[in-house]
């Protein structure tokens, strides 16, 4: 399951001892650079616009809105994704190996 964006979603899955939440953390600067590189229609046009939209996802003033920051605090494991896809894939593979024993 991916894209868990609210602490209440985490609570729904915590009913089983087999659930582990893995937060993937990437700096706003890196996420913006990647967004610009992918060049999708509808993406924000400036870094300031990106930061404003990002803040709403991180901690929306509506308690029912996205709460990425609060959700990440509930993570069992945190991975940083600042490097290449190959580096991140290795990190994910290592983490899964540890979890699976």
ZATISE-872131 format. One record per atom (N, C-alpha, C, O): atom name; x, y, z. Coordinates in nm, 4 decimals. Example, Ala and Ser with C-alpha at 12.3 -4.5 7.8 and 13.67 -1.06 7.14 Angstrom:
<nodes>
N:1.3190:-0.5690:0.7800
CA:1.2300:-0.4500:0.7800
C:1.3200:-0.3300:0.7800
O:1.4236:-0.3319:0.8465
N:1.2850:-0.2250:0.7080
CA:1.3670:-0.1060:0.7140
C:1.2900:0.0030:0.7870
O:1.3409:0.1138:0.8039
</nodes>
This chain:
<nodes>
N:0.0862:-0.1167:0.0000
CA:0.0000:0.0000:0.0000
C:0.0899:0.1218:0.0000
O:0.1870:0.1266:0.0755
N:0.0600:0.2191:-0.0821
CA:0.1398:0.3409:-0.0826
C:0.0486:0.4627:-0.0713
O:-0.0736:0.4526:-0.0818
N:0.1102:0.5754:-0.0500
CA:0.0408:0.7046:-0.0419
C:-0.0527:0.7156:0.0782
O:-0.1624:0.7702:0.0667
N:-0.0105:0.6650:0.1910
CA:-0.0845:0.6871:0.3147
C:-0.0549:0.8306:0.3568
O:0.0612:0.8666:0.3762
N:-0.1582:0.9124:0.3708
CA:-0.1396:1.0562:0.3869
C:-0.2078:1.1156:0.5098
O:-0.2129:1.2375:0.5260
N:-0.2600:1.0291:0.5959
CA:-0.3295:1.0802:0.7138
C:-0.3112:0.9808:0.8294
O:-0.3180:0.8598:0.8080
N:-0.2882:1.0309:0.9513
CA:-0.2702:0.9409:1.0661
C:-0.3856:0.8434:1.0860
O:-0.3633:0.7315:1.1323
N:-0.5068:0.8822:1.0526
CA:-0.6206:0.7914:1.0687
C:-0.6089:0.6702:0.9757
O:-0.6553:0.5612:1.0092
N:-0.5471:0.6895:0.8593
CA:-0.5238:0.5757:0.7701
C:-0.4265:0.4778:0.8350
O:-0.4437:0.3563:0.8252
N:-0.3254:0.5310:0.9007
CA:-0.2281:0.4453:0.9702
C:-0.3004:0.3648:1.0769
O:-0.2797:0.2439:1.0879
N:-0.3836:0.4291:1.1542
CA:-0.4570:0.3601:1.2616
C:-0.5402:0.2448:1.2075
O:-0.5528:0.1413:1.2729
N:-0.5964:0.2617:1.0895
CA:-0.6776:0.1555:1.0296
C:-0.5947:0.0306:1.0014
O:-0.6461:-0.0811:1.0089
N:-0.4670:0.0489:0.9691
CA:-0.3813:-0.0651:0.9378
C:-0.3087:-0.1203:1.0601
O:-0.2607:-0.2336:1.0571
N:-0.3002:-0.0432:1.1661
CA:-0.2280:-0.0871:1.2846
C:-0.3024:-0.1950:1.3638
O:-0.2545:-0.2396:1.4680
N:-0.4173:-0.2362:1.3152
CA:-0.4923:-0.3423:1.3829
C:-0.4228:-0.4779:1.3678
O:-0.4602:-0.5743:1.4346
N:-0.3245:-0.4855:1.2825
CA:-0.2480:-0.6092:1.2654
C:-0.1034:-0.5854:1.3047
O:-0.0493:-0.4772:1.2815
N:-0.0413:-0.6849:1.3635
CA:0.0995:-0.6707:1.4024
C:0.1936:-0.6878:1.2827
O:0.3151:-0.6743:1.2970
N:0.1388:-0.7169:1.1670
CA:0.2216:-0.7341:1.0462
C:0.2402:-0.6043:0.9684
O:0.3157:-0.6007:0.8712
N:0.1730:-0.4990:1.0098
CA:0.1805:-0.3706:0.9403
C:0.3039:-0.2931:0.9850
O:0.3310:-0.2817:1.1045
N:0.3786:-0.2400:0.8883
CA:0.4915:-0.1503:0.9146
C:0.4772:-0.0317:0.8208
O:0.4612:-0.0476:0.6998
N:0.4832:0.0861:0.8782
CA:0.4767:0.2073:0.7980
C:0.6183:0.2533:0.7679
O:0.6994:0.2734:0.8583
N:0.6463:0.2694:0.6404
CA:0.7765:0.3183:0.5961
C:0.7546:0.4563:0.5354
O:0.6848:0.4712:0.4351
N:0.8149:0.5563:0.5973
CA:0.8068:0.6927:0.5449
C:0.9246:0.7154:0.4511
O:1.0375:0.6766:0.4812
N:0.8979:0.7775:0.3388
CA:1.0032:0.8152:0.2443
C:1.0126:0.9670:0.2501
O:0.9179:1.0386:0.2176
N:1.1290:1.0137:0.2921
CA:1.1514:1.1565:0.3123
C:1.2455:1.2090:0.2041
O:1.3518:1.1523:0.1787
N:1.2040:1.3176:0.1416
CA:1.2853:1.3845:0.0403
C:1.2713:1.5342:0.0627
O:1.1614:1.5828:0.0895
N:1.3795:1.6065:0.0522
CA:1.3754:1.7509:0.0759
C:1.2860:1.8197:-0.0269
O:1.2703:1.7706:-0.1387
N:1.2276:1.9327:0.0107
CA:1.1469:2.0081:-0.0862
C:1.2271:2.0458:-0.2111
O:1.1738:2.0438:-0.3220
N:1.3532:2.0796:-0.1936
CA:1.4356:2.1176:-0.3083
C:1.4474:2.0032:-0.4084
O:1.4325:2.0235:-0.5289
N:1.4741:1.8832:-0.3581
CA:1.4883:1.7667:-0.4462
C:1.3555:1.7320:-0.5114
O:1.3513:1.7015:-0.6306
N:1.2470:1.7361:-0.4349
CA:1.1164:1.7055:-0.4928
C:1.0790:1.8056:-0.6014
O:1.0216:1.7678:-0.7035
N:1.1113:1.9337:-0.5799
CA:1.0814:2.0338:-0.6822
C:1.1641:2.0093:-0.8084
O:1.1112:2.0170:-0.9193
N:1.2920:1.9801:-0.7927
CA:1.3765:1.9521:-0.9092
C:1.3220:1.8334:-0.9891
O:1.3211:1.8365:-1.1122
N:1.2771:1.7297:-0.9198
CA:1.2221:1.6126:-0.9871
C:1.0900:1.6466:-1.0569
O:1.0629:1.5984:-1.1669
N:1.0089:1.7292:-0.9925
CA:0.8828:1.7714:-1.0519
C:0.9075:1.8483:-1.1816
O:0.8416:1.8241:-1.2828
N:1.0026:1.9406:-1.1773
CA:1.0356:2.0193:-1.2963
C:1.0891:1.9276:-1.4067
O:1.0547:1.9446:-1.5237
N:1.1722:1.8317:-1.3700
CA:1.2315:1.7416:-1.4693
C:1.1264:1.6551:-1.5381
O:1.1398:1.6242:-1.6565
N:1.0226:1.6160:-1.4654
CA:0.9211:1.5295:-1.5275
C:0.8279:1.6079:-1.6192
O:0.7700:1.5505:-1.7113
N:0.8124:1.7377:-1.5957
CA:0.7413:1.8293:-1.6845
C:0.6020:1.7814:-1.7241
O:0.5703:1.7723:-1.8427
N:0.5188:1.7508:-1.6239
CA:0.3811:1.7091:-1.6510
C:0.2884:1.8295:-1.6617
O:0.3078:1.9310:-1.5948
N:0.1899:1.8165:-1.7451
CA:0.0875:1.9199:-1.7571
C:0.0171:1.9340:-1.6230
O:-0.0193:1.8343:-1.5606
N:-0.0018:2.0573:-1.5792
CA:-0.0717:2.0817:-1.4537
C:0.0181:2.0952:-1.3322
O:-0.0287:2.1349:-1.2255
N:0.1462:2.0632:-1.3459
CA:0.2391:2.0811:-1.2340
C:0.2571:2.2302:-1.2055
O:0.2383:2.3142:-1.2935
N:0.2933:2.2610:-1.0831
CA:0.3168:2.4005:-1.0447
C:0.4275:2.4607:-1.1306
O:0.5119:2.3897:-1.1853
N:0.4249:2.5923:-1.1407
CA:0.5183:2.6599:-1.2314
C:0.6360:2.7259:-1.1599
O:0.7366:2.7571:-1.2235
N:0.6251:2.7476:-1.0282
CA:0.7345:2.8140:-0.9567
C:0.7629:2.7410:-0.8263
O:0.6796:2.6657:-0.7758
N:0.8814:2.7646:-0.7734
CA:0.9196:2.7038:-0.6460
C:0.8279:2.7529:-0.5342
O:0.7917:2.6754:-0.4457
N:0.7905:2.8792:-0.5372
CA:0.7019:2.9347:-0.4348
C:0.5648:2.8674:-0.4395
O:0.5070:2.8353:-0.3357
N:0.5140:2.8466:-0.5597
CA:0.3853:2.7775:-0.5766
C:0.3960:2.6335:-0.5255
O:0.3044:2.5826:-0.4608
N:0.5077:2.5695:-0.5551
CA:0.5324:2.4335:-0.5074
C:0.5320:2.4293:-0.3543
O:0.4668:2.3435:-0.2947
N:0.6049:2.5222:-0.2907
CA:0.6129:2.5240:-0.1448
C:0.4759:2.5449:-0.0808
O:0.4450:2.4835:0.0213
N:0.3940:2.6311:-0.1400
CA:0.2596:2.6546:-0.0864
C:0.1739:2.5281:-0.0951
O:0.1053:2.4921:0.0005
N:0.1785:2.4618:-0.2096
CA:0.1027:2.3377:-0.2264
C:0.1570:2.2287:-0.1345
O:0.0809:2.1509:-0.0769
N:0.2880:2.2241:-0.1217
CA:0.3520:2.1232:-0.0364
C:0.3110:2.1407:0.1096
O:0.2846:2.0424:0.1788
N:0.3056:2.2630:0.1557
CA:0.2673:2.2875:0.2951
C:0.1254:2.2389:0.3224
O:0.0974:2.1881:0.4309
N:0.0362:2.2538:0.2260
CA:-0.0997:2.2023:0.2432
C:-0.1000:2.0506:0.2563
O:-0.1791:1.9955:0.3329
N:-0.0127:1.9824:0.1827
CA:-0.0036:1.8367:0.1950
C:0.0626:1.7956:0.3266
O:0.0254:1.6950:0.3870
N:0.1591:1.8730:0.3696
CA:0.2318:1.8392:0.4921
C:0.1443:1.8551:0.6162
O:0.1484:1.7709:0.7059
N:0.0653:1.9623:0.6219
CA:-0.0159:1.9907:0.7404
C:-0.1348:2.0778:0.7009
O:-0.1360:2.1982:0.7263
N:-0.2331:2.0163:0.6395
CA:-0.3508:2.0905:0.5933
C:-0.4266:2.1465:0.7140
O:-0.4424:2.0771:0.8144
N:-0.4733:2.2707:0.7050
CA:-0.5477:2.3283:0.8179
C:-0.6782:2.2536:0.8483
O:-0.7241:2.2538:0.9625
N:-0.7375:2.1904:0.7477
CA:-0.8556:2.1075:0.7697
C:-0.8083:1.9743:0.8272
O:-0.7290:1.9057:0.7627
N:-0.8536:1.9360:0.9449
CA:-0.8057:1.8110:1.0056
C:-0.8344:1.6872:0.9210
O:-0.7729:1.5826:0.9418
N:-0.9260:1.6980:0.8271
CA:-0.9539:1.5852:0.7385
C:-0.8662:1.5875:0.6130
O:-0.8661:1.4922:0.5351
N:-0.7925:1.6957:0.5941
CA:-0.7038:1.7070:0.4784
C:-0.5764:1.6261:0.4982
O:-0.5575:1.5620:0.6016
N:-0.4903:1.6298:0.3988
CA:-0.3650:1.5549:0.4061
C:-0.2798:1.6032:0.5225
O:-0.2727:1.7227:0.5514
N:-0.2156:1.5080:0.5882
CA:-0.1332:1.5360:0.7055
C:-0.0039:1.4545:0.6966
O:0.0237:1.3701:0.7819
N:0.0745:1.4812:0.5922
CA:0.1940:1.4003:0.5689
C:0.2936:1.4075:0.6840
O:0.3521:1.3058:0.7210
N:0.3135:1.5248:0.7405
CA:0.4110:1.5410:0.8482
C:0.3722:1.4557:0.9695
O:0.4557:1.3838:1.0242
N:0.2467:1.4639:1.0108
CA:0.1995:1.3858:1.1256
C:0.2014:1.2364:1.0946
O:0.2304:1.1549:1.1822
N:0.1710:1.2012:0.9721
CA:0.1722:1.0607:0.9323
C:0.3141:1.0051:0.9358
O:0.3355:0.8936:0.9834
N:0.4101:1.0808:0.8864
CA:0.5504:1.0360:0.8852
C:0.6025:1.0132:1.0269
O:0.6871:0.9263:1.0483
N:0.5538:1.0890:1.1222
CA:0.5974:1.0713:1.2611
C:0.5566:0.9353:1.3177
O:0.6144:0.8894:1.4162
N:0.4585:0.8716:1.2567
CA:0.4117:0.7406:1.3016
C:0.4895:0.6254:1.2382
O:0.4656:0.5089:1.2702
N:0.5813:0.6575:1.1495
CA:0.6532:0.5544:1.0737
C:0.7398:0.4666:1.1633
O:0.8014:0.5128:1.2593
N:0.7420:0.3398:1.1287
CA:0.8311:0.2440:1.1944
C:0.9723:0.2566:1.1385
O:1.0712:0.2334:1.2081
N:0.9788:0.2935:1.0126
CA:1.1064:0.3047:0.9406
C:1.0995:0.4298:0.8539
O:0.9953:0.4598:0.7956
N:1.2099:0.5022:0.8456
CA:1.2172:0.6187:0.7582
C:1.3322:0.6009:0.6600
O:1.4453:0.5727:0.6996
N:1.3024:0.6175:0.5329
CA:1.4040:0.6124:0.4280
C:1.4183:0.7511:0.3684
O:1.3197:0.8223:0.3494
N:1.5411:0.7888:0.3392
CA:1.5685:0.9156:0.2737
C:1.5903:0.8895:0.1258
O:1.6602:0.7956:0.0877
N:1.5297:0.9735:0.0427
CA:1.5381:0.9574:-0.1028
C:1.5939:1.0849:-0.1652
O:1.5202:1.1638:-0.2243
N:1.7225:1.1037:-0.1515
CA:1.7883:1.2231:-0.2059
C:1.8816:1.1910:-0.3222
O:1.9252:1.2815:-0.3933
N:1.9119:1.0653:-0.3419
CA:2.0086:1.0280:-0.4444
C:1.9424:0.9749:-0.5704
O:1.8311:1.0132:-0.6065
N:2.0145:0.8863:-0.6351
CA:1.9662:0.8275:-0.7604
C:1.8604:0.7205:-0.7334
O:1.8430:0.6755:-0.6202
N:1.7910:0.6814:-0.8387
CA:1.6922:0.5745:-0.8300
C:1.7603:0.4440:-0.7859
O:1.7036:0.3668:-0.7085
N:1.8805:0.4207:-0.8351
CA:1.9536:0.2996:-0.7978
C:1.9856:0.2984:-0.6484
O:1.9728:0.1948:-0.5830
N:2.0269:0.4124:-0.5945
CA:2.0566:0.4206:-0.4510
C:1.9309:0.3962:-0.3677
O:1.9346:0.3250:-0.2673
N:1.8214:0.4552:-0.4101
CA:1.6981:0.4375:-0.3358
C:1.6494:0.2932:-0.3443
O:1.6033:0.2371:-0.2450
N:1.6595:0.2336:-0.4621
CA:1.6191:0.0941:-0.4787
C:1.6998:0.0038:-0.3867
O:1.6446:-0.0876:-0.3253
N:1.8301:0.0287:-0.3766
CA:1.9138:-0.0499:-0.2843
C:1.8674:-0.0331:-0.1402
O:1.8615:-0.1299:-0.0645
N:1.8348:0.0893:-0.1031
CA:1.7875:0.1176:0.0319
C:1.6569:0.0431:0.0609
O:1.6401:-0.0139:0.1687
N:1.5663:0.0440:-0.0342
CA:1.4390:-0.0272:-0.0189
C:1.4645:-0.1771:-0.0084
O:1.4088:-0.2436:0.0789
N:1.5476:-0.2302:-0.0959
CA:1.5786:-0.3731:-0.0928
C:1.6401:-0.4135:0.0412
O:1.6019:-0.5152:0.0992
N:1.7349:-0.3343:0.0902
CA:1.7974:-0.3635:0.2204
C:1.6939:-0.3628:0.3323
O:1.6940:-0.4501:0.4191
N:1.6061:-0.2635:0.3292
CA:1.5039:-0.2510:0.4332
C:1.4086:-0.3708:0.4284
O:1.3738:-0.4263:0.5326
N:1.3676:-0.4099:0.3113
CA:1.2768:-0.5245:0.2992
C:1.3440:-0.6542:0.3449
O:1.2800:-0.7382:0.4082
N:1.4712:-0.6705:0.3133
CA:1.5447:-0.7880:0.3598
C:1.5469:-0.7947:0.5117
O:1.5275:-0.9018:0.5694
N:1.5702:-0.6814:0.5771
CA:1.5724:-0.6766:0.7232
C:1.4349:-0.7087:0.7809
O:1.4241:-0.7811:0.8799
N:1.3315:-0.6556:0.7197
CA:1.1952:-0.6790:0.7687
C:1.1532:-0.8247:0.7529
O:1.0819:-0.8793:0.8371
N:1.1978:-0.8863:0.6452
CA:1.1567:-1.0231:0.6167
C:1.2467:-1.1264:0.6824
O:1.2167:-1.2458:0.6830
N:1.3587:-1.0782:0.7383
CA:1.4488:-1.1684:0.8091
C:1.5302:-1.2483:0.7166
O:1.6116:-1.3296:0.7604
</nodes>
